[in-house]
Amino acid sequence: MELTAVYERDGDWIMGYVVEIPGVNTQGCTLDECRDNLQDALREFIAARREQAAAGDRTYRIAEERTRLVEVA
């Protein structure tokens, strides 16, 4: 699966976020540090959502389906 990471400078910091998954964002002093932090944030986000699903937390779920993700140019 490919996702889109965006990095922006904010003063002395580099901010990064994943376009397709709101809430997955981070910062770093360098681009490399921000990339590493964003990978960690994405892993933690996915793990937390899996835990919620396994626990039966369906508070926000409106549908569940298998789908093939495609790359958008």
PyMOL Python script that loads the backbone (N, CA, C, O; Angstrom):
from pymol import cmd

cmd.read_pdbstr("""\
ATOM      1  N   MET A   1       0.845  -1.168   0.000  1.00  0.00           N
ATOM      2  CA  MET A   1       0.000   0.000   0.000  1.00  0.00           C
ATOM      3  C   MET A   1       0.894   1.236   0.000  1.00  0.00           C
ATOM      4  O   MET A   1       1.860   1.315   0.759  1.00  0.00           O
ATOM      5  N   GLU A   2       0.568   2.179  -0.842  1.00  0.00           N
ATOM      6  CA  GLU A   2       1.296   3.440  -0.873  1.00  0.00           C
ATOM      7  C   GLU A   2       0.406   4.548  -0.348  1.00  0.00           C
ATOM      8  O   GLU A   2      -0.765   4.655  -0.712  1.00  0.00           O
ATOM      9  N   LEU A   3       0.983   5.370   0.515  1.00  0.00           N
ATOM     10  CA  LEU A   3       0.276   6.524   1.060  1.00  0.00           C
ATOM     11  C   LEU A   3       1.090   7.771   0.738  1.00  0.00           C
ATOM     12  O   LEU A   3       2.276   7.681   0.420  1.00  0.00           O
ATOM     13  N   THR A   4       0.459   8.917   0.820  1.00  0.00           N
ATOM     14  CA  THR A   4       1.114  10.173   0.501  1.00  0.00           C
ATOM     15  C   THR A   4       1.534  10.889   1.768  1.00  0.00           C
ATOM     16  O   THR A   4       0.696  11.235   2.602  1.00  0.00           O
ATOM     17  N   ALA A   5       2.838  11.113   1.914  1.00  0.00           N
ATOM     18  CA  ALA A   5       3.364  11.868   3.049  1.00  0.00           C
ATOM     19  C   ALA A   5       3.697  13.275   2.570  1.00  0.00           C
ATOM     20  O   ALA A   5       4.309  13.449   1.516  1.00  0.00           O
ATOM     21  N   VAL A   6       3.294  14.274   3.344  1.00  0.00           N
ATOM     22  CA  VAL A   6       3.591  15.668   3.034  1.00  0.00           C
ATOM     23  C   VAL A   6       4.451  16.218   4.159  1.00  0.00           C
ATOM     24  O   VAL A   6       4.173  15.991   5.336  1.00  0.00           O
ATOM     25  N   TYR A   7       5.501  16.944   3.784  1.00  0.00           N
ATOM     26  CA  TYR A   7       6.406  17.550   4.759  1.00  0.00           C
ATOM     27  C   TYR A   7       6.435  19.049   4.509  1.00  0.00           C
ATOM     28  O   TYR A   7       6.576  19.493   3.369  1.00  0.00           O
ATOM     29  N   GLU A   8       6.303  19.822   5.571  1.00  0.00           N
ATOM     30  CA  GLU A   8       6.299  21.277   5.476  1.00  0.00           C
ATOM     31  C   GLU A   8       7.180  21.852   6.573  1.00  0.00           C
ATOM     32  O   GLU A   8       7.216  21.336   7.690  1.00  0.00           O
ATOM     33  N   ARG A   9       7.887  22.921   6.245  1.00  0.00           N
ATOM     34  CA  ARG A   9       8.705  23.602   7.253  1.00  0.00           C
ATOM     35  C   ARG A   9       7.817  24.542   8.047  1.00  0.00           C
ATOM     36  O   ARG A   9       6.981  25.252   7.488  1.00  0.00           O
ATOM     37  N   ASP A  10       8.012  24.537   9.369  1.00  0.00           N
ATOM     38  CA  ASP A  10       7.316  25.451  10.278  1.00  0.00           C
ATOM     39  C   ASP A  10       8.363  25.983  11.258  1.00  0.00           C
ATOM     40  O   ASP A  10       8.608  25.383  12.305  1.00  0.00           O
ATOM     41  N   GLY A  11       8.964  27.097  10.912  1.00  0.00           N
ATOM     42  CA  GLY A  11      10.047  27.628  11.738  1.00  0.00           C
ATOM     43  C   GLY A  11      11.235  26.689  11.700  1.00  0.00           C
ATOM     44  O   GLY A  11      11.750  26.369  10.629  1.00  0.00           O
ATOM     45  N   ASP A  12      11.670  26.246  12.872  1.00  0.00           N
ATOM     46  CA  ASP A  12      12.804  25.326  12.960  1.00  0.00           C
ATOM     47  C   ASP A  12      12.401  23.866  12.789  1.00  0.00           C
ATOM     48  O   ASP A  12      13.264  22.989  12.753  1.00  0.00           O
ATOM     49  N   TRP A  13      11.113  23.598  12.685  1.00  0.00           N
ATOM     50  CA  TRP A  13      10.608  22.228  12.631  1.00  0.00           C
ATOM     51  C   TRP A  13      10.179  21.837  11.233  1.00  0.00           C
ATOM     52  O   TRP A  13       9.827  22.684  10.413  1.00  0.00           O
ATOM     53  N   ILE A  14      10.212  20.543  10.976  1.00  0.00           N
ATOM     54  CA  ILE A  14       9.615  19.969   9.769  1.00  0.00           C
ATOM     55  C   ILE A  14       8.376  19.216  10.252  1.00  0.00           C
ATOM     56  O   ILE A  14       8.465  18.337  11.110  1.00  0.00           O
ATOM     57  N   MET A  15       7.236  19.568   9.696  1.00  0.00           N
ATOM     58  CA  MET A  15       5.973  18.917  10.042  1.00  0.00           C
ATOM     59  C   MET A  15       5.661  17.901   8.949  1.00  0.00           C
ATOM     60  O   MET A  15       5.902  18.162   7.770  1.00  0.00           O
ATOM     61  N   GLY A  16       5.128  16.752   9.332  1.00  0.00           N
ATOM     62  CA  GLY A  16       4.772  15.728   8.359  1.00  0.00           C
ATOM     63  C   GLY A  16       3.418  15.132   8.679  1.00  0.00           C
ATOM     64  O   GLY A  16       3.046  14.987   9.843  1.00  0.00           O
ATOM     65  N   TYR A  17       2.673  14.781   7.614  1.00  0.00           N
ATOM     66  CA  TYR A  17       1.389  14.125   7.804  1.00  0.00           C
ATOM     67  C   TYR A  17       1.072  13.216   6.632  1.00  0.00           C
ATOM     68  O   TYR A  17       1.635  13.361   5.546  1.00  0.00           O
ATOM     69  N   VAL A  18       0.161  12.272   6.864  1.00  0.00           N
ATOM     70  CA  VAL A  18      -0.287  11.346   5.827  1.00  0.00           C
ATOM     71  C   VAL A  18      -1.618  11.865   5.304  1.00  0.00           C
ATOM     72  O   VAL A  18      -2.584  11.987   6.057  1.00  0.00           O
ATOM     73  N   VAL A  19      -1.663  12.166   4.025  1.00  0.00           N
ATOM     74  CA  VAL A  19      -2.846  12.767   3.413  1.00  0.00           C
ATOM     75  C   VAL A  19      -4.075  11.883   3.574  1.00  0.00           C
ATOM     76  O   VAL A  19      -5.152  12.370   3.917  1.00  0.00           O
ATOM     77  N   GLU A  20      -3.919  10.595   3.329  1.00  0.00           N
ATOM     78  CA  GLU A  20      -5.063   9.683   3.301  1.00  0.00           C
ATOM     79  C   GLU A  20      -5.599   9.312   4.675  1.00  0.00           C
ATOM     80  O   GLU A  20      -6.698   8.764   4.768  1.00  0.00           O
ATOM     81  N   ILE A  21      -4.859   9.592   5.747  1.00  0.00           N
ATOM     82  CA  ILE A  21      -5.290   9.190   7.086  1.00  0.00           C
ATOM     83  C   ILE A  21      -5.209  10.389   8.030  1.00  0.00           C
ATOM     84  O   ILE A  21      -4.169  10.624   8.645  1.00  0.00           O
ATOM     85  N   PRO A  22      -6.297  11.144   8.146  1.00  0.00           N
ATOM     86  CA  PRO A  22      -6.296  12.287   9.061  1.00  0.00           C
ATOM     87  C   PRO A  22      -5.907  11.861  10.474  1.00  0.00           C
ATOM     88  O   PRO A  22      -6.359  10.828  10.967  1.00  0.00           O
ATOM     89  N   GLY A  23      -5.079  12.655  11.109  1.00  0.00           N
ATOM     90  CA  GLY A  23      -4.653  12.358  12.466  1.00  0.00           C
ATOM     91  C   GLY A  23      -3.287  11.725  12.558  1.00  0.00           C
ATOM     92  O   GLY A  23      -2.711  11.654  13.643  1.00  0.00           O
ATOM     93  N   VAL A  24      -2.749  11.258  11.427  1.00  0.00           N
ATOM     94  CA  VAL A  24      -1.392  10.699  11.437  1.00  0.00           C
ATOM     95  C   VAL A  24      -0.450  11.829  11.031  1.00  0.00           C
ATOM     96  O   VAL A  24      -0.273  12.122   9.848  1.00  0.00           O
ATOM     97  N   ASN A  25       0.141  12.447  12.033  1.00  0.00           N
ATOM     98  CA  ASN A  25       1.040  13.564  11.793  1.00  0.00           C
ATOM     99  C   ASN A  25       2.099  13.619  12.882  1.00  0.00           C
ATOM    100  O   ASN A  25       1.941  13.021  13.947  1.00  0.00           O
ATOM    101  N   THR A  26       3.180  14.341  12.606  1.00  0.00           N
ATOM    102  CA  THR A  26       4.295  14.418  13.539  1.00  0.00           C
ATOM    103  C   THR A  26       5.191  15.582  13.166  1.00  0.00           C
ATOM    104  O   THR A  26       4.845  16.398  12.312  1.00  0.00           O
ATOM    105  N   GLN A  27       6.328  15.651  13.804  1.00  0.00           N
ATOM    106  CA  GLN A  27       7.313  16.685  13.502  1.00  0.00           C
ATOM    107  C   GLN A  27       8.707  16.138  13.751  1.00  0.00           C
ATOM    108  O   GLN A  27       8.873  15.084  14.366  1.00  0.00           O
ATOM    109  N   GLY A  28       9.704  16.861  13.270  1.00  0.00           N
ATOM    110  CA  GLY A  28      11.091  16.493  13.504  1.00  0.00           C
ATOM    111  C   GLY A  28      11.995  17.673  13.220  1.00  0.00           C
ATOM    112  O   GLY A  28      11.592  18.641  12.575  1.00  0.00           O
ATOM    113  N   CYS A  29      13.216  17.585  13.705  1.00  0.00           N
ATOM    114  CA  CYS A  29      14.199  18.650  13.472  1.00  0.00           C
ATOM    115  C   CYS A  29      14.756  18.592  12.056  1.00  0.00           C
ATOM    116  O   CYS A  29      15.152  19.614  11.496  1.00  0.00           O
ATOM    117  N   THR A  30      14.784  17.388  11.477  1.00  0.00           N
ATOM    118  CA  THR A  30      15.269  17.194  10.114  1.00  0.00           C
ATOM    119  C   THR A  30      14.227  16.406   9.330  1.00  0.00           C
ATOM    120  O   THR A  30      13.313  15.815   9.906  1.00  0.00           O
ATOM    121  N   LEU A  31      14.377  16.406   8.018  1.00  0.00           N
ATOM    122  CA  LEU A  31      13.462  15.639   7.184  1.00  0.00           C
ATOM    123  C   LEU A  31      13.555  14.155   7.506  1.00  0.00           C
ATOM    124  O   LEU A  31      12.530  13.479   7.591  1.00  0.00           O
ATOM    125  N   ASP A  32      14.764  13.639   7.688  1.00  0.00           N
ATOM    126  CA  ASP A  32      14.918  12.214   8.025  1.00  0.00           C
ATOM    127  C   ASP A  32      14.244  11.882   9.353  1.00  0.00           C
ATOM    128  O   ASP A  32      13.564  10.862   9.466  1.00  0.00           O
ATOM    129  N   GLU A  33      14.430  12.739  10.360  1.00  0.00           N
ATOM    130  CA  GLU A  33      13.792  12.498  11.651  1.00  0.00           C
ATOM    131  C   GLU A  33      12.281  12.541  11.521  1.00  0.00           C
ATOM    132  O   GLU A  33      11.583  11.730  12.130  1.00  0.00           O
ATOM    133  N   CYS A  34      11.770  13.475  10.740  1.00  0.00           N
ATOM    134  CA  CYS A  34      10.324  13.574  10.542  1.00  0.00           C
ATOM    135  C   CYS A  34       9.790  12.342   9.824  1.00  0.00           C
ATOM    136  O   CYS A  34       8.726  11.835  10.178  1.00  0.00           O
ATOM    137  N   ARG A  35      10.516  11.852   8.819  1.00  0.00           N
ATOM    138  CA  ARG A  35      10.107  10.628   8.115  1.00  0.00           C
ATOM    139  C   ARG A  35      10.025   9.450   9.086  1.00  0.00           C
ATOM    140  O   ARG A  35       9.044   8.706   9.095  1.00  0.00           O
ATOM    141  N   ASP A  36      11.063   9.291   9.897  1.00  0.00           N
ATOM    142  CA  ASP A  36      11.068   8.195  10.877  1.00  0.00           C
ATOM    143  C   ASP A  36       9.900   8.333  11.849  1.00  0.00           C
ATOM    144  O   ASP A  36       9.216   7.355  12.151  1.00  0.00           O
ATOM    145  N   ASN A  37       9.677   9.549  12.334  1.00  0.00           N
ATOM    146  CA  ASN A  37       8.582   9.792  13.274  1.00  0.00           C
ATOM    147  C   ASN A  37       7.225   9.526  12.636  1.00  0.00           C
ATOM    148  O   ASN A  37       6.309   9.027  13.289  1.00  0.00           O
ATOM    149  N   LEU A  38       7.103   9.862  11.354  1.00  0.00           N
ATOM    150  CA  LEU A  38       5.828   9.633  10.663  1.00  0.00           C
ATOM    151  C   LEU A  38       5.577   8.139  10.489  1.00  0.00           C
ATOM    152  O   LEU A  38       4.440   7.685  10.627  1.00  0.00           O
ATOM    153  N   GLN A  39       6.615   7.373  10.189  1.00  0.00           N
ATOM    154  CA  GLN A  39       6.460   5.914  10.107  1.00  0.00           C
ATOM    155  C   GLN A  39       5.992   5.352  11.445  1.00  0.00           C
ATOM    156  O   GLN A  39       5.102   4.503  11.488  1.00  0.00           O
ATOM    157  N   ASP A  40       6.593   5.826  12.537  1.00  0.00           N
ATOM    158  CA  ASP A  40       6.188   5.383  13.870  1.00  0.00           C
ATOM    159  C   ASP A  40       4.741   5.763  14.156  1.00  0.00           C
ATOM    160  O   ASP A  40       3.972   4.955  14.676  1.00  0.00           O
ATOM    161  N   ALA A  41       4.372   6.997  13.816  1.00  0.00           N
ATOM    162  CA  ALA A  41       2.999   7.463  14.057  1.00  0.00           C
ATOM    163  C   ALA A  41       1.996   6.624  13.279  1.00  0.00           C
ATOM    164  O   ALA A  41       0.927   6.299  13.795  1.00  0.00           O
ATOM    165  N   LEU A  42       2.330   6.273  12.050  1.00  0.00           N
ATOM    166  CA  LEU A  42       1.435   5.449  11.233  1.00  0.00           C
ATOM    167  C   LEU A  42       1.300   4.051  11.824  1.00  0.00           C
ATOM    168  O   LEU A  42       0.193   3.520  11.907  1.00  0.00           O
ATOM    169  N   ARG A  43       2.416   3.449  12.234  1.00  0.00           N
ATOM    170  CA  ARG A  43       2.356   2.117  12.860  1.00  0.00           C
ATOM    171  C   ARG A  43       1.502   2.142  14.123  1.00  0.00           C
ATOM    172  O   ARG A  43       0.681   1.250  14.335  1.00  0.00           O
ATOM    173  N   GLU A  44       1.690   3.149  14.955  1.00  0.00           N
ATOM    174  CA  GLU A  44       0.921   3.264  16.198  1.00  0.00           C
ATOM    175  C   GLU A  44      -0.563   3.476  15.912  1.00  0.00           C
ATOM    176  O   GLU A  44      -1.413   2.902  16.594  1.00  0.00           O
ATOM    177  N   PHE A  45      -0.878   4.284  14.922  1.00  0.00           N
ATOM    178  CA  PHE A  45      -2.267   4.524  14.551  1.00  0.00           C
ATOM    179  C   PHE A  45      -2.947   3.228  14.114  1.00  0.00           C
ATOM    180  O   PHE A  45      -4.047   2.909  14.566  1.00  0.00           O
ATOM    181  N   ILE A  46      -2.277   2.486  13.228  1.00  0.00           N
ATOM    182  CA  ILE A  46      -2.850   1.234  12.729  1.00  0.00           C
ATOM    183  C   ILE A  46      -3.005   0.224  13.860  1.00  0.00           C
ATOM    184  O   ILE A  46      -4.027  -0.458  13.935  1.00  0.00           O
ATOM    185  N   ALA A  47      -2.025   0.115  14.730  1.00  0.00           N
ATOM    186  CA  ALA A  47      -2.114  -0.809  15.860  1.00  0.00           C
ATOM    187  C   ALA A  47      -3.278  -0.440  16.772  1.00  0.00           C
ATOM    188  O   ALA A  47      -4.008  -1.320  17.229  1.00  0.00           O
ATOM    189  N   ALA A  48      -3.458   0.838  17.038  1.00  0.00           N
ATOM    190  CA  ALA A  48      -4.557   1.287  17.909  1.00  0.00           C
ATOM    191  C   ALA A  48      -5.906   0.981  17.279  1.00  0.00           C
ATOM    192  O   ALA A  48      -6.820   0.537  17.973  1.00  0.00           O
ATOM    193  N   ARG A  49      -6.049   1.209  15.979  1.00  0.00           N
ATOM    194  CA  ARG A  49      -7.320   0.910  15.299  1.00  0.00           C
ATOM    195  C   ARG A  49      -7.599  -0.591  15.301  1.00  0.00           C
ATOM    196  O   ARG A  49      -8.749  -1.004  15.452  1.00  0.00           O
ATOM    197  N   ARG A  50      -6.564  -1.406  15.134  1.00  0.00           N
ATOM    198  CA  ARG A  50      -6.762  -2.859  15.170  1.00  0.00           C
ATOM    199  C   ARG A  50      -7.217  -3.302  16.559  1.00  0.00           C
ATOM    200  O   ARG A  50      -8.090  -4.160  16.690  1.00  0.00           O
ATOM    201  N   GLU A  51      -6.618  -2.712  17.593  1.00  0.00           N
ATOM    202  CA  GLU A  51      -7.030  -3.031  18.962  1.00  0.00           C
ATOM    203  C   GLU A  51      -8.487  -2.642  19.199  1.00  0.00           C
ATOM    204  O   GLU A  51      -9.243  -3.394  19.813  1.00  0.00           O
ATOM    205  N   GLN A  52      -8.871  -1.480  18.717  1.00  0.00           N
ATOM    206  CA  GLN A  52     -10.260  -1.040  18.875  1.00  0.00           C
ATOM    207  C   GLN A  52     -11.214  -1.997  18.169  1.00  0.00           C
ATOM    208  O   GLN A  52     -12.261  -2.351  18.712  1.00  0.00           O
ATOM    209  N   ALA A  53     -10.852  -2.410  16.968  1.00  0.00           N
ATOM    210  CA  ALA A  53     -11.704  -3.335  16.216  1.00  0.00           C
ATOM    211  C   ALA A  53     -11.797  -4.684  16.914  1.00  0.00           C
ATOM    212  O   ALA A  53     -12.876  -5.270  16.996  1.00  0.00           O
ATOM    213  N   ALA A  54     -10.661  -5.180  17.421  1.00  0.00           N
ATOM    214  CA  ALA A  54     -10.655  -6.475  18.108  1.00  0.00           C
ATOM    215  C   ALA A  54     -11.479  -6.426  19.387  1.00  0.00           C
ATOM    216  O   ALA A  54     -12.062  -7.431  19.793  1.00  0.00           O
ATOM    217  N   ALA A  55     -11.529  -5.260  20.020  1.00  0.00           N
ATOM    218  CA  ALA A  55     -12.294  -5.111  21.254  1.00  0.00           C
ATOM    219  C   ALA A  55     -13.783  -4.873  20.981  1.00  0.00           C
ATOM    220  O   ALA A  55     -14.587  -4.773  21.908  1.00  0.00           O
ATOM    221  N   GLY A  56     -14.129  -4.784  19.713  1.00  0.00           N
ATOM    222  CA  GLY A  56     -15.528  -4.599  19.364  1.00  0.00           C
ATOM    223  C   GLY A  56     -15.969  -3.149  19.363  1.00  0.00           C
ATOM    224  O   GLY A  56     -17.168  -2.872  19.329  1.00  0.00           O
ATOM    225  N   ASP A  57     -15.031  -2.221  19.400  1.00  0.00           N
ATOM    226  CA  ASP A  57     -15.381  -0.795  19.375  1.00  0.00           C
ATOM    227  C   ASP A  57     -15.836  -0.415  17.975  1.00  0.00           C
ATOM    228  O   ASP A  57     -15.022  -0.281  17.061  1.00  0.00           O
ATOM    229  N   ARG A  58     -17.107  -0.247  17.819  1.00  0.00           N
ATOM    230  CA  ARG A  58     -17.690   0.104  16.526  1.00  0.00           C
ATOM    231  C   ARG A  58     -18.370   1.474  16.596  1.00  0.00           C
ATOM    232  O   ARG A  58     -19.258   1.771  15.797  1.00  0.00           O
ATOM    233  N   THR A  59     -17.958   2.294  17.539  1.00  0.00           N
ATOM    234  CA  THR A  59     -18.584   3.592  17.789  1.00  0.00           C
ATOM    235  C   THR A  59     -18.684   4.447  16.530  1.00  0.00           C
ATOM    236  O   THR A  59     -19.720   5.060  16.273  1.00  0.00           O
ATOM    237  N   TYR A  60     -17.618   4.490  15.752  1.00  0.00           N
ATOM    238  CA  TYR A  60     -17.586   5.370  14.591  1.00  0.00           C
ATOM    239  C   TYR A  60     -17.746   4.635  13.267  1.00  0.00           C
ATOM    240  O   TYR A  60     -17.769   5.259  12.207  1.00  0.00           O
ATOM    241  N   ARG A  61     -17.854   3.333  13.325  1.00  0.00           N
ATOM    242  CA  ARG A  61     -17.887   2.544  12.094  1.00  0.00           C
ATOM    243  C   ARG A  61     -19.257   2.635  11.437  1.00  0.00           C
ATOM    244  O   ARG A  61     -20.287   2.427  12.078  1.00  0.00           O
ATOM    245  N   ILE A  62     -19.249   2.951  10.145  1.00  0.00           N
ATOM    246  CA  ILE A  62     -20.505   2.958   9.400  1.00  0.00           C
ATOM    247  C   ILE A  62     -20.534   1.851   8.352  1.00  0.00           C
ATOM    248  O   ILE A  62     -21.604   1.485   7.866  1.00  0.00           O
ATOM    249  N   ALA A  63     -19.365   1.316   8.000  1.00  0.00           N
ATOM    250  CA  ALA A  63     -19.300   0.221   7.040  1.00  0.00           C
ATOM    251  C   ALA A  63     -17.943  -0.455   7.162  1.00  0.00           C
ATOM    252  O   ALA A  63     -16.969   0.141   7.623  1.00  0.00           O
ATOM    253  N   GLU A  64     -17.904  -1.706   6.741  1.00  0.00           N
ATOM    254  CA  GLU A  64     -16.643  -2.436   6.695  1.00  0.00           C
ATOM    255  C   GLU A  64     -16.637  -3.248   5.421  1.00  0.00           C
ATOM    256  O   GLU A  64     -17.572  -4.000   5.147  1.00  0.00           O
ATOM    257  N   GLU A  65     -15.565  -3.093   4.634  1.00  0.00           N
ATOM    258  CA  GLU A  65     -15.472  -3.843   3.388  1.00  0.00           C
ATOM    259  C   GLU A  65     -14.019  -3.990   2.991  1.00  0.00           C
ATOM    260  O   GLU A  65     -13.183  -3.160   3.349  1.00  0.00           O
ATOM    261  N   ARG A  66     -13.720  -5.035   2.257  1.00  0.00           N
ATOM    262  CA  ARG A  66     -12.383  -5.237   1.713  1.00  0.00           C
ATOM    263  C   ARG A  66     -12.326  -4.465   0.400  1.00  0.00           C
ATOM    264  O   ARG A  66     -13.262  -4.520  -0.397  1.00  0.00           O
ATOM    265  N   THR A  67     -11.244  -3.756   0.179  1.00  0.00           N
ATOM    266  CA  THR A  67     -11.106  -2.998  -1.050  1.00  0.00           C
ATOM    267  C   THR A  67      -9.645  -2.962  -1.465  1.00  0.00           C
ATOM    268  O   THR A  67      -8.751  -3.114  -0.633  1.00  0.00           O
ATOM    269  N   ARG A  68      -9.415  -2.770  -2.706  1.00  0.00           N
ATOM    270  CA  ARG A  68      -8.048  -2.660  -3.220  1.00  0.00           C
ATOM    271  C   ARG A  68      -7.694  -1.183  -3.307  1.00  0.00           C
ATOM    272  O   ARG A  68      -8.373  -0.408  -3.980  1.00  0.00           O
ATOM    273  N   LEU A  69      -6.621  -0.802  -2.617  1.00  0.00           N
ATOM    274  CA  LEU A  69      -6.179   0.570  -2.662  1.00  0.00           C
ATOM    275  C   LEU A  69      -5.375   0.793  -3.931  1.00  0.00           C
ATOM    276  O   LEU A  69      -4.542  -0.033  -4.303  1.00  0.00           O
ATOM    277  N   VAL A  70      -5.629   1.908  -4.587  1.00  0.00           N
ATOM    278  CA  VAL A  70      -4.931   2.212  -5.821  1.00  0.00           C
ATOM    279  C   VAL A  70      -4.097   3.477  -5.646  1.00  0.00           C
ATOM    280  O   VAL A  70      -4.408   4.341  -4.827  1.00  0.00           O
ATOM    281  N   GLU A  71      -3.067   3.558  -6.410  1.00  0.00           N
ATOM    282  CA  GLU A  71      -2.183   4.724  -6.366  1.00  0.00           C
ATOM    283  C   GLU A  71      -2.818   5.851  -7.185  1.00  0.00           C
ATOM    284  O   GLU A  71      -3.260   5.642  -8.315  1.00  0.00           O
ATOM    285  N   VAL A  72      -2.855   7.034  -6.601  1.00  0.00           N
ATOM    286  CA  VAL A  72      -3.397   8.206  -7.285  1.00  0.00           C
ATOM    287  C   VAL A  72      -2.244   9.089  -7.735  1.00  0.00           C
ATOM    288  O   VAL A  72      -1.378   9.455  -6.940  1.00  0.00           O
ATOM    289  N   ALA A  73      -2.243   9.423  -9.003  1.00  0.00           N
ATOM    290  CA  ALA A  73      -1.150  10.247  -9.557  1.00  0.00           C
ATOM    291  C   ALA A  73      -1.325  11.702  -9.188  1.00  0.00           C
ATOM    292  O   ALA A  73      -0.504  12.538  -9.565  1.00  0.00           O
TER     293      ALA A  73
END
""", "prot")
cmd.dss("prot")
cmd.show_as("cartoon", "prot")
cmd.util.cbc("prot")
cmd.orient("prot")
